[in-house]
Amino acid sequence: MAKTPPSAGRPGRQLLVLALVSVILFALTFFSGTAGMSWTERLMPRLGMDLVGGTRVTLLAATEDGQAPSGDALERAREIIESRVNALGVEEAEVVSEGDNRIVVSVAGEPENALRSVGDPAELRFRKVLDQDFGWAPPTGAPDDGTGEDGEEGTDDESEPAEDAEEAEPAEEAEEDTGGTGGQADDQADRDSAGSREWGTVEERRAAVREKISDEAMAAALAIVDPNMADPTVDTDALLEAVRPFGELTGPEVAVLPAKLQFYLPTITCAQLNARPAGSIADPDELAVACDEEGITKYLLDTSKVLGTDIAGADAVLPAGTARWEIALRFTSDGQPKWTDLTREALNNHQATPFDVTQLAMDVVIDEETGEWRFDTSPEAAEQANRYQADVEWLQCGAQSVGNQGNCLVAAVLDNRVISAPEIQAVITGDARIHGDFTAAEAQVLASQLRFGALPLTFEPQEEQTISATLGVEYLRAGLLAAAIGMALVVLYVFFYYRLLGVVILGSLIVSSLLTYAALVVLGRGIGYTLTLAGIAGFIVAVGIAADSFVIYFERLKDEIREGRTPRSAVPRAWIRARRTIITANVVTLMAAVVLYLLSAGQVRGFAFALGLATVLDLLVVFTFRHPLMTMLARTRAFLSPTVSGLGRALELDRAQRARLRAQGKEVEA
Amino acid sequence: MSGETVSPPSQPTGGKRQSWAARLYLGQAGIKIHEWRRRLFVIAAALVVISLGSIAIRGFSFGIEFVGGNAFHVPAEVGTLIEVEEAVADAGAVVVSGQELGGSDPQYMIRTLELDSAETDRIRTELAERFGIDASQISDDRVSAAWGGQVTRQALIALSVFLALVIIYLIIRFEARAAIAAVTSLFLDIVVTAGLYSLIGFEVTPATVIGFLTIMGFGLYDAVVAFDKVHENTKDITASATDTYPEAANLAINQVLIRSINTSVVALLPVGALLFIGAGLLGAGTLKDLGLVLFIGMAVSFYSSLFFAAPLLIELKLRQPRFAAHTQRVLAKRAAQAAREARQREERTARGDAEPEPATRLTLDPALVELAGAAPKVGARPVHSRRSGRRRSSGARRG
């Protein structure tokens, strides 16, 4: 135990290691990076958006069952979001995945509002429109809609079904129609649902629905949607009155209802449907219900035969000699035949099997004896829900929902909404074009929605932060000030307590700071580490850790010297014992930092990284700077002088005590 | 705290007793955690009961991150706080609170109920127009209600993983009983810190949760430093019969006390600076939340590592047959020694010698017993001074 470590007598060697590390770090600081960097660029650590101003958006992948998405899917989504951000022309954007279900987009510099939408839902499905319903005024007043009625809900029954639709056709042909204009109405539904982003599991929502919908209401609902169950003695008005409770469901609750009810119950509004959680109708094999962006038209949609992943690209184009924007759609080699088949299906509606509502399975059952209704949670029911039971190749689209030329419409469904429902004008074997009365901006938006529709996940923004440049500077200044005060206090304390030995701490804090700074610059360039306010907090906390390891070492030394050793022999002995404690303590801190970094969410990671980095650097400084310095100091006379070093004072106190004890002992003996 | 630990450099040698600070400095504070065990456990239990009670009854006051909401930072130069609040309300948001934040560039922070992205953007634009400033001068923060939950969920996962790792590490480093004691005291830290938050009503934000996790590191750090010394002092204890485990452990705590105080002070100083700047200068935000939770947590863990973890370790060790038997043996030896001393004293009394030391003291004070042979010890001297003397000699033996 008392063995002197071989290096103890050669402090020079350890200092050399430190010098080497420093030289490498600073060489990297000055000379790494691209050639064109200015000196200030080279010498600036990468500062996070909260210190220089900017925007940060944290997106949480939303899955129906609340499970984490697969790593592949998250990475693909990250790449797509990154390309979206780059498409915005934003420089220096950082898109990183965090944990197993989050993507953080941050841009330092000026606040960038466009960033807010990069994670917008974009699970794209192409579905043939089977039927549509242009808003339907209930017979007795407006339904009392708990999720917020937008008031503009359409009453334009008289409008011709396809009058408002866009058209899709082979790229070469040109035919246009009036297009839908940008949606404002749905914003209202968005806002109203914003408070309820925590929508609970499917089970919880089912329970809530079961609570709100009485047996009578459900019986009436089924009577409306299913001709076989209708009771001829009850008139329609009474039925409609009975299903009014459905209007009080929230979006997330509506999402667990069978598609059949969602579509045919007039009291379920577009506002409710548009407030369904992202991903509610993602299953391509189920029939689905969705509204357009304006919240006017409710569509009953076929299974999805072309997915967002089948799209190779979409661009807003302005054909030469026209003033009308179009969207050019290209398909992947896999997707092209699917699209061709879909257009063929849309064009040959007469060959399709008429849609029979009773064939559409649902998972709501009514007990024949008691009249109570419940969700059928058996696996078979869950499997078959919203699927068409009869084995048919094509389902006919209803007479209400064909375009001007009598062809079916194909809806592009982004998440829960129909963003475009053009009439198919030909069997399209190549690229497709969507015509409509688009403005340039609308065309751009639609094209980008279609282009990035391949996003494999849907996201909910969890945290959006924009920080003005002045506030950022303010934070940076406050952080640095806190760091300076913290360091100054520690240095004052150690000088007070350890006297001139405080120089050793001051020295090692300076060395630590320089190394930390260089590491920040190098890591910022190398792995893109950005220093955030939380990171600064981490470094400040680490000042305590650095001083701690000195305290441990010093107190050990004090023990050894009081046991009567000379400083020269006490230093290596104390070092061996203190080393063990220092390493243990630092390992615990490092462990906390690593666990925090890997598992936590949000700004913690910056904090944890800083704490971990500082702990590692502290170990380096303890081994290669503080210990050799102490070894060298131990050879000086001043080391034990009470006025110069705290060690001397310890000795003096101890001696005084022993002398007193001796004196007392003598007193007694005498 | 720092003031008390520092004594004048030279004590008058003729003084009867050294100052408390000097004794502390020398590791002789006279703390007897092995004897105060029961009392310390009662205090710990009371703290836990109060904390849990407060958490159950009062709960926590959660920040916007947990309920969802927006916060707008508007430069204070645009007008008064009332005007800005009105402007935000006029723009269509429901204002929850308004606050002026300090610093060299003061800002108003207006909190509102949660708005969606488009709405947030619109309000920023409207505010900028109304006050004639650029929209980029207004900062905003929008947090969904789910976010706080997400942060907390991740924090709990991190907590579990960390605890598991730490238990494994401590078992390897010390042994199972030390690991149990350290981790139990960690739980005490966490519960008491949470209890203080609940009792005082400090706002809980995700930054608080983060800080919470960091406390765990510090709580263990303190315990490790203390246990390390205990471990060293008790390493070969069963081989000799001079000290019982509790006594040796207590000695370690006394020796480590000054180190623990120093460690805690140097850890608390930077955190205090963080708190000072965060709460005093900025008024709100990450720095304040982190600083506050770390400050409270570190103070609590300083207490618990010495006055809960160590006695708990002693208690657990005494359940171990080896140490229980050893303690019995030491006490038995001491009783025999005391009996012998008593006999000698009787003989001396019979010879008419003066005997100033009461017999009971001898049986109670092991150090005295040990030193009794070397020099005649008399008078009511602090027990610890002899401890230190013996420790020196044992140290010399080891060397």
Contacts between the chains, C-beta under 8 A, distances in Angstrom:
chain1	res1	chain2	res2	distance
A	1	B	398	7.3
A	2	B	399	5.8
A	53	B	136	7.7
A	53	B	139	7.9
A	58	B	147	7.2
A	60	B	146	6.9
A	60	B	147	7.7
A	60	B	150	6.4
A	99	B	154	6.5
A	102	B	150	7.8
A	110	B	136	5.5
A	111	B	135	7.6
A	111	B	136	5.1
A	111	B	139	7.5
A	113	B	121	5.4
A	116	B	117	4.3
A	116	B	120	7.9
A	116	B	121	6.9
A	117	B	117	6.9
A	187	B	116	7.5
A	187	B	118	5.7
A	187	B	119	7.7
A	190	B	116	5.1
A	190	B	118	7.4
A	191	B	115	7.1
A	191	B	116	5.3
A	191	B	119	5.9
A	194	B	68	7.9
A	194	B	114	5.4
A	194	B	115	7.0
A	194	B	116	4.7
A	194	B	144	7.9
A	195	B	68	6.8
A	195	B	113	7.4
A	195	B	114	5.8
A	195	B	145	7.4
A	197	B	68	7.0
A	197	B	144	4.8
A	197	B	145	5.9
A	197	B	146	5.1
A	198	B	145	5.6
A	198	B	146	5.1
A	198	B	149	7.0
A	460	B	144	6.8
A	460	B	146	7.1
A	461	B	117	6.5
A	461	B	142	7.6
A	461	B	144	6.9
A	462	B	143	7.2
A	462	B	144	5.0
A	462	B	146	6.2
A	462	B	147	4.1
A	462	B	150	6.4
A	463	B	65	7.8
A	463	B	141	7.5
A	463	B	142	6.9
A	463	B	143	5.0
A	463	B	144	7.1
A	463	B	147	5.2
A	464	B	117	6.4
A	464	B	120	7.1
A	464	B	140	7.8
A	464	B	141	7.4
A	464	B	142	4.3
A	464	B	143	8.0
A	465	B	139	7.7
A	465	B	140	7.3
A	465	B	141	4.6
A	465	B	142	7.3
A	466	B	124	7.8
A	466	B	138	8.0
A	466	B	139	5.7
A	466	B	140	5.3
A	466	B	141	7.8
A	467	B	73	7.9
A	467	B	139	4.7
A	468	B	73	7.1
A	468	B	75	7.9
A	468	B	136	5.9
A	468	B	137	4.9
A	468	B	138	6.3
A	468	B	139	4.6
A	469	B	136	7.1
A	470	B	75	6.8
A	470	B	105	5.3
A	470	B	137	6.5
A	471	B	73	5.6
A	471	B	105	7.4
A	471	B	107	6.3
A	471	B	139	4.8
A	473	B	105	7.5
A	474	B	103	5.0
A	474	B	104	6.7
A	474	B	105	5.1
A	474	B	107	7.6
A	474	B	282	7.6
A	475	B	282	7.5
A	475	B	285	7.7
A	477	B	103	7.7
A	477	B	104	6.8
A	478	B	103	6.5
A	478	B	277	5.2
A	478	B	278	7.5
A	478	B	281	5.6
A	478	B	282	5.3
A	478	B	287	6.5
A	479	B	277	7.8
A	479	B	287	6.9
A	481	B	277	5.6
A	481	B	281	7.3
A	482	B	273	4.9
A	482	B	274	5.0
A	482	B	276	7.3
A	482	B	277	3.8
A	482	B	278	7.1
A	482	B	287	6.4
A	483	B	270	7.8
A	483	B	273	7.6
A	485	B	273	3.9
A	485	B	276	6.8
A	485	B	277	6.8
A	486	B	269	6.2
A	486	B	270	3.1
A	486	B	271	7.5
A	486	B	272	7.6
A	486	B	273	3.6
A	486	B	274	6.6
A	487	B	270	7.1
A	489	B	269	4.1
A	489	B	270	7.0
A	489	B	272	7.1
A	489	B	273	6.0
A	490	B	266	5.4
A	490	B	269	5.0
A	490	B	270	6.2
A	493	B	2	5.8
A	493	B	265	6.2
A	493	B	266	6.3
A	493	B	269	6.1
A	494	B	266	7.2
A	496	B	2	7.2
A	496	B	6	6.3
A	497	B	2	7.6
A	497	B	5	7.3
A	497	B	6	6.0
A	497	B	262	6.9
A	533	B	285	7.7
A	533	B	286	5.3
A	533	B	287	6.6
A	534	B	207	7.4
A	534	B	210	7.5
A	534	B	286	5.6
A	534	B	290	7.3
A	537	B	274	6.0
A	537	B	286	6.7
A	537	B	287	6.0
A	537	B	290	4.9
A	537	B	291	7.7
A	540	B	270	4.8
A	540	B	271	7.4
A	540	B	273	6.8
A	540	B	274	5.3
A	541	B	214	6.8
A	541	B	267	7.8
A	541	B	270	6.4
A	541	B	271	6.3
A	541	B	274	7.4
A	541	B	294	6.5
A	543	B	270	4.3
A	544	B	266	5.4
A	544	B	267	3.5
A	544	B	268	7.3
A	544	B	269	6.9
A	544	B	270	4.9
A	544	B	271	6.7
A	545	B	267	7.2
A	547	B	266	3.8
A	547	B	267	7.6
A	548	B	221	7.4
A	548	B	263	5.0
A	548	B	266	5.9
A	548	B	267	6.1
A	551	B	259	6.2
A	551	B	262	4.4
A	551	B	263	5.3
A	551	B	266	6.1
A	552	B	225	6.5
A	552	B	259	6.5
A	552	B	263	7.1
A	555	B	258	6.7
A	555	B	259	4.2
A	555	B	262	7.1
A	559	B	27	7.8
A	559	B	255	7.2
A	559	B	395	7.9
A	562	B	26	7.9
A	562	B	392	7.2
A	563	B	392	5.5
A	563	B	395	4.4
A	563	B	396	6.6
A	563	B	399	7.4
A	564	B	392	7.4
A	564	B	396	7.3
A	577	B	232	7.3
A	580	B	228	7.0
A	581	B	224	7.0
A	581	B	225	6.0
A	581	B	228	4.7
A	584	B	173	6.1
A	584	B	224	5.0
A	584	B	228	6.8
A	585	B	221	4.7
A	585	B	224	5.4
A	585	B	225	6.4
A	587	B	169	7.1
A	588	B	166	6.7
A	588	B	169	7.3
A	588	B	217	5.8
A	588	B	220	4.8
A	588	B	221	5.6
A	588	B	224	6.1
A	589	B	217	4.8
A	589	B	218	7.9
A	589	B	221	6.4
A	591	B	162	6.7
A	591	B	165	5.6
A	591	B	166	6.7
A	591	B	169	7.0
A	591	B	217	7.6
A	592	B	162	5.9
A	592	B	213	6.7
A	592	B	214	6.4
A	592	B	216	6.1
A	592	B	217	3.5
A	593	B	217	7.5
A	595	B	158	5.2
A	595	B	161	5.3
A	595	B	162	4.5
A	595	B	165	6.8
A	595	B	213	7.9
A	596	B	158	5.7
A	596	B	162	7.9
A	596	B	210	7.3
A	596	B	213	5.5
A	596	B	214	7.4
A	598	B	158	7.9
A	599	B	154	5.8
A	599	B	157	5.3
A	599	B	158	4.0
A	599	B	161	6.2
A	600	B	151	7.4
A	600	B	154	4.9
A	600	B	155	6.1
A	600	B	158	5.2
A	600	B	210	6.8
A	600	B	213	7.1
A	601	B	150	5.5
A	601	B	151	4.9
A	601	B	154	4.3
A	601	B	155	8.0
A	601	B	206	7.8
A	602	B	147	7.7
A	602	B	151	5.4
A	602	B	206	5.5
A	602	B	210	7.8
A	603	B	206	7.4
A	603	B	207	7.0
A	603	B	210	7.3
A	603	B	286	6.4
A	604	B	151	7.7
A	604	B	155	7.9
A	604	B	206	7.5
A	604	B	209	7.9
A	604	B	210	4.2
A	604	B	213	7.5
A	607	B	210	5.9
A	607	B	214	7.6
A	607	B	290	7.4
A	611	B	214	7.1
A	642	B	9	5.5
A	642	B	10	7.1
A	643	B	9	7.2
A	649	B	9	5.0
A	650	B	25	6.9
A	650	B	26	7.4
A	652	B	9	6.7
A	652	B	10	6.2
A	653	B	7	7.2
A	653	B	11	6.2
A	653	B	18	7.3
A	653	B	22	5.5
A	653	B	25	6.2
A	653	B	26	5.8
A	654	B	26	6.2
A	656	B	10	7.3
A	656	B	11	5.0
A	656	B	13	4.8
A	656	B	18	7.5
A	657	B	11	7.9
A	657	B	18	6.3
A	657	B	26	6.7
A	657	B	385	6.7
A	657	B	388	7.9
A	658	B	389	8.0
A	659	B	13	5.3
A	660	B	13	5.8
A	660	B	14	7.5
A	660	B	15	7.3
A	660	B	18	7.9
A	661	B	381	7.7
A	661	B	385	6.4
A	661	B	389	7.4
A	663	B	13	7.8
A	663	B	14	7.8
A	664	B	379	6.8
A	664	B	381	7.0
A	665	B	375	5.5
A	665	B	376	7.8
A	665	B	377	7.8
A	668	B	376	6.0
A	668	B	377	7.9
A	668	B	378	4.7
A	668	B	379	6.8
A	669	B	375	8.0
A	669	B	376	6.6
